[in-house]
Amino acid sequence: MPTVLITGANRGIGLELTRQYLRDDWEVIATCRSPADAADLNELACDHLRVEPLDVTDHASIDALASRLRGKAIDVLINNAGIIGPVPIAEHIDRQHFGSIDYAVWEQVLRTNTFGPVRMAEALLPNILAGEQKKIVTLSSTVGSIVERDTAAFAYATSKTAINKAMSLLAALLREQGVIVALVCPGYVKTRMDFGTADIEIPDSAAGLRTLIGSYTLADSGSFRRFNGETIAW
Ligand SMILES: NC(=O)c1ccc[n+]([C@@H]2O[C@H](COP(=O)([O-])OP(=O)(O)OC[C@H]3O[C@@H](n4cnc5c(N)ncnc54)[C@H](OP(=O)(O)O)[C@@H]3O)[C@@H](O)[C@H]2O)c1
């Protein structure tokens, strides 16, 4: 039974990925900040679901998870946890707009979306190397693309651009060890990140992502693709 570790699994895309991998008989290590409050995740309880506490901005929390998982092979690490910024988004988005940038917000978004996935990969690399599939997948966004999409949200966009670069560096570093490092955009999905115009249902995005992740070979390492498989220009 292959094993996937998913961060931010208590809601949105992470919760649905958890549901779908469980349905396909994967062992899922589902992490979230507060398992006691993760009612939707806890409803999925079964013998191949393990729920673990994890705040990706707290490196001690990441190290503690890594030590609990010492010796455990992980086939796929999905760095899903992320923030767009303070919510409700509409009330706070000015804090990411040029002229009224709140640099504390920017720092928090970078800590979560950029440092978090890299720190997870650093801490769990032994587990990934022990797995058969050896995949590290990070949820990025088309708004992180320099050429494809403009957004006024400086913090969110740059956090995704930076993680794209970081993971493409990691792809090159880990290629010889057979590790596939990939970036994916889930589309504009109807989660808490929806400004009101999202057009993709959560199960459709998660299903597309799973198909894409399942299809990866080492030749796909360093790729940046949409949930439907389209390549996204950097
Ligand atoms: N929805 C979209 O249209 C869209 C588009 C492009 C990319 N993405 C990316 O897709 C990923 C999933 O987003 P989503 O749409 O499912 O959003 P969501 O519904 O807001 O879910 C985000 C998840 O990340 C978790 N999280 C946030 N900060 C965390 C931290 N410090 N430590 C651990 N977990 C943390 C949240 O936990 P709490 O419940 O505790 O806050 C939640 O489980 C994100 O990386 C996002 O940037 C989404």
The ligand as an SDF file (V2000), in Angstrom:
LIG
                    3D

 48 52  0  0  0  0  0  0  0  0999 V2000
   -8.2320   27.4580   -4.2680 N   0  0  0  0  0  0  0  0  0  0  0  0
   -7.5660   27.9400   -5.3100 C   0  0  0  0  0  0  0  0  0  0  0  0
   -8.1600   28.5010   -6.2320 O   0  0  0  0  0  0  0  0  0  0  0  0
   -6.0760   27.7850   -5.4030 C   0  0  0  0  0  0  0  0  0  0  0  0
   -5.4460   28.2510   -6.5700 C   0  0  0  0  0  0  0  0  0  0  0  0
   -4.0750   28.1100   -6.7080 C   0  0  0  0  0  0  0  0  0  0  0  0
   -3.3490   27.5100   -5.7000 C   0  0  0  0  0  0  0  0  0  0  0  0
   -3.9710   27.0860   -4.5600 N   0  0  0  0  0  0  0  0  0  0  0  0
   -3.1460   26.4550   -3.5200 C   0  0  0  0  0  0  0  0  0  0  0  0
   -3.7200   25.2230   -3.1360 O   0  0  0  0  0  0  0  0  0  0  0  0
   -3.3610   24.9410   -1.7720 C   0  0  0  0  0  0  0  0  0  0  0  0
   -4.5870   24.5390   -0.9800 C   0  0  0  0  0  0  0  0  0  0  0  0
   -5.4450   25.6620   -0.9080 O   0  0  0  0  0  0  0  0  0  0  0  0
   -7.0360   25.5810   -0.7270 P   0  0  0  0  0  0  0  0  0  0  0  0
   -7.6270   26.2720   -1.8810 O   0  0  0  0  0  0  0  0  0  0  0  0
   -7.4530   24.2260   -0.3850 O   0  0  0  0  0  0  0  0  0  0  0  0
   -7.1850   26.5960    0.5100 O   0  0  0  0  0  0  0  0  0  0  0  0
   -7.8670   26.4620    1.9390 P   0  0  0  0  0  0  0  0  0  0  0  0
   -9.2230   25.8770    1.8240 O   0  0  0  0  0  0  0  0  0  0  0  0
   -7.7090   27.8010    2.5630 O   0  0  0  0  0  0  0  0  0  0  0  0
   -6.9310   25.3910    2.6840 O   0  0  0  0  0  0  0  0  0  0  0  0
   -5.6280   25.7270    3.0400 C   0  0  0  0  0  0  0  0  0  0  0  0
   -5.1070   24.6810    3.9980 C   0  0  0  0  0  0  0  0  0  0  0  0
   -3.7740   25.0610    4.3930 O   0  0  0  0  0  0  0  0  0  0  0  0
   -3.7030   25.0040    5.8160 C   0  0  0  0  0  0  0  0  0  0  0  0
   -2.6930   25.8920    6.3690 N   0  0  0  0  0  0  0  0  0  0  0  0
   -2.5850   27.2260    6.2280 C   0  0  0  0  0  0  0  0  0  0  0  0
   -1.5260   27.6680    6.9380 N   0  0  0  0  0  0  0  0  0  0  0  0
   -0.9800   26.5860    7.5340 C   0  0  0  0  0  0  0  0  0  0  0  0
    0.1180   26.3780    8.3880 C   0  0  0  0  0  0  0  0  0  0  0  0
    0.8690   27.3980    8.8140 N   0  0  0  0  0  0  0  0  0  0  0  0
    0.4110   25.1230    8.7930 N   0  0  0  0  0  0  0  0  0  0  0  0
   -0.3360   24.0810    8.3960 C   0  0  0  0  0  0  0  0  0  0  0  0
   -1.4230   24.1930    7.6010 N   0  0  0  0  0  0  0  0  0  0  0  0
   -1.7160   25.4450    7.1760 C   0  0  0  0  0  0  0  0  0  0  0  0
   -5.1060   25.4030    6.2700 C   0  0  0  0  0  0  0  0  0  0  0  0
   -5.2750   25.0580    7.6370 O   0  0  0  0  0  0  0  0  0  0  0  0
   -6.2960   25.8850    8.6110 P   0  0  0  0  0  0  0  0  0  0  0  0
   -7.6560   25.3320    8.3540 O   0  0  0  0  0  0  0  0  0  0  0  0
   -5.7470   25.5750    9.9650 O   0  0  0  0  0  0  0  0  0  0  0  0
   -6.1760   27.3300    8.2480 O   0  0  0  0  0  0  0  0  0  0  0  0
   -5.9400   24.5780    5.2980 C   0  0  0  0  0  0  0  0  0  0  0  0
   -5.9840   23.2520    5.7070 O   0  0  0  0  0  0  0  0  0  0  0  0
   -2.6410   26.1960   -1.2500 C   0  0  0  0  0  0  0  0  0  0  0  0
   -1.2500   26.0170   -1.2830 O   0  0  0  0  0  0  0  0  0  0  0  0
   -3.0650   27.2560   -2.2430 C   0  0  0  0  0  0  0  0  0  0  0  0
   -2.1480   28.3350   -2.3250 O   0  0  0  0  0  0  0  0  0  0  0  0
   -5.3190   27.1950   -4.3960 C   0  0  0  0  0  0  0  0  0  0  0  0
  1  2  1  0
  2  3  2  0
  2  4  1  0
  4  5  1  0
  4 48  2  0
  5  6  2  0
  6  7  1  0
  7  8  2  0
  8  9  1  0
  8 48  1  0
  9 10  1  0
  9 46  1  0
 10 11  1  0
 11 12  1  0
 11 44  1  0
 12 13  1  0
 13 14  1  0
 14 15  2  0
 14 16  1  0
 14 17  1  0
 17 18  1  0
 18 19  2  0
 18 20  1  0
 18 21  1  0
 21 22  1  0
 22 23  1  0
 23 24  1  0
 23 42  1  0
 24 25  1  0
 25 26  1  0
 25 36  1  0
 26 27  1  0
 26 35  1  0
 27 28  2  0
 28 29  1  0
 29 30  1  0
 29 35  2  0
 30 31  1  0
 30 32  2  0
 32 33  1  0
 33 34  2  0
 34 35  1  0
 36 37  1  0
 36 42  1  0
 37 38  1  0
 38 39  2  0
 38 40  1  0
 38 41  1  0
 42 43  1  0
 44 45  1  0
 44 46  1  0
 46 47  1  0
M  CHG  2   8   1  16  -1
M  END
$$$$
